[in-house]
């Protein structure tokens, strides 16, 4: 069995594009809010770049989410639409 080179890191998946879209933010707006270049946001979203721990924490704080809700080692499951919970009428 072939060994992976020590410097080869597993791919890191993220939900940045989804989170930006939910909040109607451009890459530039998110970049300005966390203090990076807008191109960095694009690299992160495409998976071309893995964030430093500091950058991951800044993103988590900005979105008010745990880091694990933004970044993962495995792909995120699709967001399924759940049927609305029926409103139960009170009986009198």
C-alpha positions in Angstrom: 0.0 0.0 0.0 1.5 3.3 -1.0 1.9 6.0 1.6 0.8 9.6 1.2 3.5 12.2 1.2 3.7 13.9 4.6 2.8 17.3 3.1 -0.3 16.0 1.3 -3.3 17.2 3.3 -6.8 15.7 3.0 -9.3 18.0 1.2 -11.2 20.4 3.4 -14.8 21.0 2.4 -16.7 24.1 3.4 -20.1 25.9 3.2 -18.9 29.4 2.7 -20.7 30.0 -0.6 -24.0 28.8 0.9 -23.5 30.9 4.1 -22.7 34.0 1.9 -25.7 33.5 -0.2 -28.0 33.1 2.8 -26.8 36.4 4.0 -26.7 38.1 0.6 -23.0 38.9 1.0 -20.5 39.4 -1.8 -17.0 37.9 -1.6 -15.8 41.5 -1.1 -18.2 42.2 1.8 -17.2 39.0 3.6 -13.5 39.6 2.9 -13.7 43.1 4.3 -15.6 41.9 7.4 -12.9 39.4 8.3 -9.9 41.3 7.0 -8.7 39.3 4.0 -8.5 39.8 0.3 -11.7 39.0 -1.6 -9.7 36.5 -3.7 -9.0 34.5 -0.5 -12.7 33.9 -0.1 -12.9 32.5 -3.7 -9.9 30.2 -3.1 -11.5 29.0 0.1 -14.9 28.4 -1.5 -13.3 26.4 -4.4 -11.2 24.4 -2.0 -8.0 25.7 -3.5 -6.8 26.9 -0.1 -7.3 25.7 3.4 -7.7 28.4 6.1 -5.3 28.9 8.9 -6.8 28.2 12.4 -7.0 32.0 13.0 -8.9 32.5 9.7 -11.3 29.6 10.4 -12.1 31.1 13.9 -12.7 34.6 12.3 -15.1 33.0 9.8 -16.9 31.0 12.6 -17.2 34.2 14.7 -18.5 36.2 11.8 -21.2 33.7 10.9 -21.8 32.9 14.6 -21.4 29.2 14.0 -19.0 26.5 15.2 -16.1 25.8 12.9 -17.4 22.3 12.3 -20.6 23.9 10.8 -18.4 25.6 8.2 -15.5 23.3 7.5 -15.4 19.4 7.3 -13.1 16.6 6.1 -16.0 15.0 4.3 -18.6 16.5 2.0 -21.6 18.0 3.7 -24.9 16.2 3.2 -27.3 18.0 1.0 -29.7 20.4 2.8 -33.1 18.7 2.4 -36.2 20.6 2.7 -38.3 19.3 5.5 -42.0 19.6 5.4 -43.5 22.3 7.5 -44.7 21.1 10.9 -48.4 21.2 10.9 -50.0 23.6 13.4 -52.2 21.7 15.9 -55.4 23.4 16.7 -56.2 23.8 20.3 -59.3 21.9 21.4 -61.7 23.7 23.6 
